[in-house]
């Protein structure tokens, strides 16, 4: 059984199909940075059983592009590599039910490169990976998105909003005149120009439409969609709008209308704490008994739902993601005090039904301040994703994907990733090991890359160059730490053996089944397993989908005013 690709490989394969002009190939640098799984208490802090282990993994996808310096005062012109796109997300795993929740919190672009970043393509590839290649132990996955346009026009890249039309950033100052007003027609303009494309910032309605289309394309591009319709459920709700009103601001095309349910999902899908149901009858019985709001609504970081739950319960801790939330309270307060507050707050929260929660959500300031917002949820039962469906995609790929792969030419890469997509499989083995770093290291790296001036081409290039070396050093340190940890465990096992067995185990006899085997070198992973230089020389002559290829503001779930430079503070160490 072939091993499944890593997340980095899935993103790498998506980059291979980026359309380019034959005379202007593109060179990307792709980094997939993740944390080691760590326990969190903030997702469902008022669940009936707060001792249930919930593990969280944070992801930061960074895409940079190399191109010729377009500033007129750069003599002689040199090549620069600057960030062009980033995505931040968190994956939560509930151990008792093997349910996973994926939350995409932020997406952003810089607008500094000559060609718009492939934001839509990478976003679909990121989400698709978790749907197509779930661990065998996972029985359900829910993808959560909160779409709300930022007033500043930026989240992950400070000062990048200055690269929009009439801005003061390099992405605007050196852009062709009138090129930022509307996307260029690929039939009359080359895909790659020497001057910057600038940052195209989507307004509130455009951003909601963008996410709706991205998620629709995500589902339609999955293998054998018709067989998954009973498994995949898509929900969206615009707080403060009924369905007919929502169509005025978010018309749904006939192509995608059958995919979506308007409204919240919590009257149809069970809490992630509920065990997998063998049939719909058991599910209906549980639904009639009533599901508790405290186990239905997840509280993500910097999430308006989390702040509303905090308000309903009059909670003593701060909302998820803020200093003083449950992850901090666990280390700072006594268990008795926490449990007393938890019981009191849980009672208040569970007095509100899901319908009342969403009715009142439309009146929250974050959802009624004049900017359109939307919540999206994609629910999947992994049992429908069988090895048969995986393998069928490689046998019968969609025609447009097939043409992309046939015309694709990859001439260089920093790691040995095949140019052809890997066959789908339900194997738990991964081809390349994605090395995770400790949470505090991830936070430090996050802060360093987000405290730069992304209106300046020179500052962005210099900051990225230093940052990528910091990432390399951090990952190598994480690998060394893991090696030492496993070595200590190996020595402990040997020390527990009887003297005769210890003597035998010290002999280099690989056939001895009692000898703990040293892991192979490739099992450790390496920096090259999460970092690639991707050279794309793809002479496709196809119309560009503006939703798939246009530069965008950001599609995150944050709201409210943010400073341009935001430093994420490391958390205190959680008690084990």
N, C-alpha and C positions, 0 to 999 in steps of 0.2 A: 504494500500500500504506500503510495507516494506521500511524502510529508507535505503538510500545508505550508503556504508561503507566510512569511512574517508580515506584519503591518507595513514595514518599510518596503518590502518587495512589492506589495500591492500598490503602494503609492508610486514606486519606481515604474511599474508597468503602466500606470496611468499617464505618467509624464511622457512615456515613449510615444503616445498617440497625439501629442500636442501638435496641431498644424503649424507648419512653418513655410516661409517662402524659400524656394530652392536656393536662391542666392544668399539667403540670410539664415543659416542654422542658428539654433539657440543652445546655450550652455547653462545648465542649472546646477545648483548645489542643493541637495535634499538632505535634511536632517530630521530624524524621528527620535525625539527625546522623551523618555518616560521615567516615571518613578518606580521604585520597587513597590509592590502592593503594601499598603499600610492600613491599619484599622482606623475607622472613623466612627464617631457617635452622632454626627449631625444630620444624617440623611433622614432617619425616622427616630428622633430622640424620644418621642412619646409612644412608641410601640408598646404593646402589652408585655412583650418580653424584651426588655432592653439589653439583655445579655447576648442576644443573637449577634454573631460576628458579621460585620459588614466591612469588606475590604475595598479599598479605593486605589486606583492607579490613575495618575495624571499624565496627560500627553501634551506635548508641544511640537507641532509640525512647523518647521521653518524652511521656506523655499527662498533661495537667493539666485540671482542671475548675473552672469558675467557678460559685459558688453563694453564697447568703446566709449571712453569719456566724451560726452557731447558738449562740454563747456568750451566756448571759443578761446578762453585764455589758457587752456591746457595744451602746452607745447613741449615736446611732441605729444599727441594724444596717446593715452595709455588705456589698458583694460582695467576695469573696476568690477568688483563683485559686491553687490548690495542686496539686502533682503527685499523681497517683493511681495511675499505672502506669508501669513502665519495663521495657524488654527490651534486653539486651546480647548481641551476636552477632558472629562473625567469619566472613568468607568467604575461603577460600583457593583460588587458581587456579594449577594446574600448567601452565605454558606449553607444554611439549612434547607433552602429550596432551589439552590443553583440558578437563581434568577439574576439577571444582569440589567443594569440601567446605565445608559450612555447619555451623557449630557454635554452638548457642545456649547461652551460658554462664550467664546469670542472667536471672531474671524476678522481679519483686517488685511489691507494691502497698503503699499507705500506710494505707488504711482511714479516711481523714479525710473523704471526701465523703459526702453523704447517701445515695448509691446506689452499690452495688458497681461497681468498674471493669470494663469489658468486656475482661477479661484474655484469656479464651479466644478471643473473636472476633478480637482484634488479633493474637494469636499465630498463629492459622490463616491470617489474611490475610498476615502476614509470610512464613511458610513457603510459602504458596501462590504468592506472587509469583515466587519463584525457580524454582518448578516450571513455572509457566505462561508466564513471559516470560524464558527464558534467552537469553543472547546466541547468535547463530547459530553462532558458532565453538565453543560448548560442546557436548561430546558426552555428558557424564555429570555427574550431581549426586548427592552423598551428604549427607544431613542427619543429624547426630550430636547425640544428647541423652544426658546423664547425669542421672538423676533421683534426688535424695537430699535429704531434708528437713534443714533446718538446725536445730540445737539452739536458736539464738537467735531463730528465727522471722523473720529479716530478712537481706538481702544488699545490695540496692541502696539501701535507705532506712534509715539508722541511726536507732535508737530507735522505728521504726514498730511494733515488736512490742508496745509499750506501748498500742497502740490495740486490742488484742484484749480479750476479755471479762475483766473485773476488773483491767484494766490501769490505769495512771496517766495515759495520754495523753488528749488531747482527744477522740480518736475513740472512747474507751471511757467517759470521764467523762460525756459529754453524750449518749451513745447511749440510746435508749429501753430501759427495763428489760426484760430477758429477750430483747431483739431479737437479741443476738449468739449466743444458744444454738443457734439453727437459722435457716435462711433463711426469710424471710417468704413466705407463700402469696400469689402475685400475684392470685389470685381474690378474696381478701378484704382485701388491703392495696394501697395505691397503690404504683406502682413507685418514685416519688420521695417521700421524706419530708424534713422540714426538719431532722431530727436526723441525726447521722452513722451510717453503717451499721456502722462498726467494721471491724477487720481479722480476717478469718476465716483462721486459720492451719491449713493441712492437715498432718496427721501423715504419717509415712513411707509407709504404705499408701495413704492418700488421694492423696498426691502422685504416686505411681507410677501409680495408676489414672487420675488426671487426665491425665497425659501420654499414657497408652495411648489414652484416649478422644479426646484432641485430635488425635493423629496419625491415628487411624482416621477421624475426621471429615474431616481434611485430604484424605485419599485419596478418600473417598466423595463429596466435594463437587467434586472435579476434573472437568472435562468429559470425557464419554465414558469413564468409568472402565473399562468392560468391554474396551475396546480397549487399555488401558494395562497390563492385568494381566501381560502378558509383559515389560513394561518396568519396572514398579514392583515392587520387592521390599521387604518390611517385615520387620525382624528385631528381636527383643527378647530379653534374657537377664537373669535375676535371679541374680547371682553367688552360688554356694553352693546353688542350687536346681536340681533336675532339672525336667522339664516337669510331671510329675504333682504334685510338691511346689509348683511355682509356682502351680498352679490353686487351691490353698488360700488364697493371699493375693491373687492376681490372676485371678479368674475371667474368662474371655473369653466374651462373649456370642456367640450363634450368628450375629448380624448381622455381626460383625467377625472371626469365627474364621478364615474363608478368606483374610483379608488377610495374616495374620501367620505368620512362621516363628519357632519358638522356638530360640534358640541364636545363636551369633555368625555374622556374614555371611562370614567370611574363608575358608570352604571353598567358597563359590559365586561370589563376586565377585572379579575380578582386582585387583591393586594399582592405584592410580590412576596409577602410572607406566607401566602397560602400555598399548600402543596399542589403539585401538578394534578389536574383533574383528568380522569380517564374518559369521562363522557360529559356531555352538556347537562345531563340531569343533575349530577352532583353539583355542578356550577350553579344551576338555577336554585337549588335548595340553599346553598350558602348565600346566594344573593338575597333570597327572601329573609334570611335571618338578619341581614344587615351587615354591611362592611363599615368599619370604623374609619373616620376621617384621618385619625392619627396614623393609620397604617396604609392609607391610600395615596395621600399627597406627599411626594418626596420634597425635602427641603434642600435644594442645591445651594451652592455658594452664590452670593449676590443675586438672589432669586426673589422676585416679587411675591411668589407663593410662600416662600419661607418667611418673609416679613409679615405677610398677612396672618399666617399661622401663629407667629410670635405675638401679634396684636390680639388675636382671638383668645389665646391662652393666657395673656398678660404674663408672659414668661419672665422668669428671673434671669435667664441667660440671654445673650444677644443672638440675633439671627445667624444662620449658618454662614460661615465665611468671614465674619467680623470678629475682632478680638473680644474674647469673653464668651464665645459660643460654647457648645457642649464639649467640643474637643479640648478647650481650655478648662472648662469647669471640672471635667473629670480629674484633672491633675491639681486643681486648686481648692476644691471644696470637699467636704466630708460626704461619704456615701449616704448617710442618713439624711442630711440636708437636701441632697440632690433628689433622693427618692421621694421625699415629702413634697418637694416642688413639682416633681414629675407627675405624681398622682393628681395633684390639684390642677395642674395645667392640662393634663390629659382629659379630665372630666369636662372642662370647659370646651376644649377643642371638639370632643366627640358629641357635644350637644348640637353641633352644626352639621347638617347633611351636605353631601357633595353638591347637590343642586343649589342649596343656599349659598355655599361657598363661592360658586362661580357666578351666581347672580350678584353677590356683593363685590366680587372681584372687579366687575365693570365699573364700580364706583371708587375704586382705589385711585389715588393720585397718579400712580405710575401707568394707569390704563385709561385715564380720562383727562389728560392734560393737553389734549388737542393733537397728539401724535398717535397714529394707528399702531396697535401692537397685536401680536398673535401668539398663541401657544400651539405647538405641533407635537403630536405623539405618534410614533410608529411602533406598533406592537407586533411581535413575532413569536410563534411557537416553534422552537428549534427542531422539534420532532419532524416537521415537514421538510427540513433541509437534509435530505438523505444523500448518500454517496451517488445514487443514480442521478439525481438532479445536478450534482456537482459535475459529474463526468459528461453529462449531456451538453453542458455549455461549451466545453472544449471541442465536442464533436460538431455541434451546430451553433456556432456563434452568430449573433446578429450581423446582418450584412454590413452595416456601417462600421462595426468594430472589426470585421474581417478585412475590409478594405484598408483600414488604418494600419493593421498589423502587417499586411502585405507590402505596403509602401514604406514601412518604417525601416530606418537604418540607424543603428547605434554604433558609433565608431570608437568611443572610448568610455571607460567607466573606472572608478576607483575600486570597485568591488566586482566580483565575478557573479553578477546576476544575469540570468539568461534573458535574451531579448524577447523571447516568446513567453506569454503568460503560462504560469504553471498550471497543470491539470488540477482540477478541484478534487478534494478528498475530504473524508471525515476523519482522517488520521489526526491524532493528538500531537504527533511529532512535527516540529517546525524546522524548515530548511535552514534558516538563519536565526540565531538567538538574539533577540532584541534586549540589549543590556539595560537594566534599570538602575538609576542612581538613587541614593537615599533622598528622602523628601526635603531635608534641609539643604542639600546640594542643589536639588532642582529649583528650590525657591531662590537660592543665590544666583543661579544661572538665569532664571526668569527675570530677576531684578536688573541684572547687568545688561541684558539685551533690550530691556524696555526703558532704560534710562539713557537714551540716545536721542539726538536730534535728526529725525528722518525727513526734514525739509532740506537738508544739506547732503548732496551726493558724496562729498569728501568725508564728512563726519560719519555717514552711514557705512561707507566702505571700510574706513579705519576701525570703527567700532565692531563691525562684523568680523573682521580679520582676527582681532584679539579675542573675541568671544568664542569663535569656533575652536581656537586652540585651548581655551578654558574648558570647553565641553570635552574635547579630546582627552585632556588631562584628567577630568573628573570621571569619565567612563573607564579609562585605563586604571584609575585608582579603585573604582568599584569592582572591576574584574580581579585586580590583585587581592582586594579584600575578600571576595568570594572564594578565590583559590585558597587563601590562608584559612578561611573558615572551614572549607571542606577538608583541608589537610588536617586541621585539628580534630575534626570528627573522625577521620580515618585513623588517626593515631589513638583516639579514645577507643575505637572498636578493637584495634589491635591489642591495646593494653588490657582489655577485658577477656581476651582469649586465654586459654590455659597455656602453660609454658611450652608444651609439645606443639600445640597448634600455632603458637606464636613463632616458633622456630620454622615450622613449615610455611607459614604465611610470609616470612621474610625472604624465602627462596623465590627466584623469578620464574615460578611455574604458573603459567597462565591457565593451565587446565585445572588448577586447584579451585574448587567451587567455594571453599571457605575463605579464600583470600579476597579482602575488599579491593575491588579494582579501582585504580586511579582513573578518573574521568578522562576521556580523550580530549586533546587540545581544542578541537573545534567546538566542544560542548561549552567552553567558557564564553564564547562570543568574542567580539572585538568591536572597536570603534567603526570599522568599515562595514559592520553589519547594520548600522543605523545611519551611516553617512555615505552619500554617493555623489559623484560628479556625473551628470547625465547630459551627454551631447546628443541633441536631436536634430537630425538632418532629414526632414520629412516633407517631401515635395507634394503635399496634398493640396489639391485645388478644390476645396469644398467651402461652401458658405459658412461663416462663423456664426454660431448661435450666440446672440448677445447675452443670454442668461448663462451660457456655459463658459464664455471666454472674456466677458467684460470685467474691467477692474471695478471693484465695489468698495463701499465704505466699510462695512462690518456687519455681521449678522449674529451678534452675540446676545446674551441674555442680561447684560448689564443695563442699568438705567440710572437716570439722575446725573448730576453734574460731576465730572471727574477732573482732577488736575491733569495737566499734560504729562507729567512724570509721576508715576505711581509706584512706590516701593512696596513690594509684598514682604511682610515681616515673617521670618521663620517662626514656626510654632514651637511651644515648649514640648519637651519630650513626654509622650504619653506613657502612663504607667503600664507595664506589661502584665 
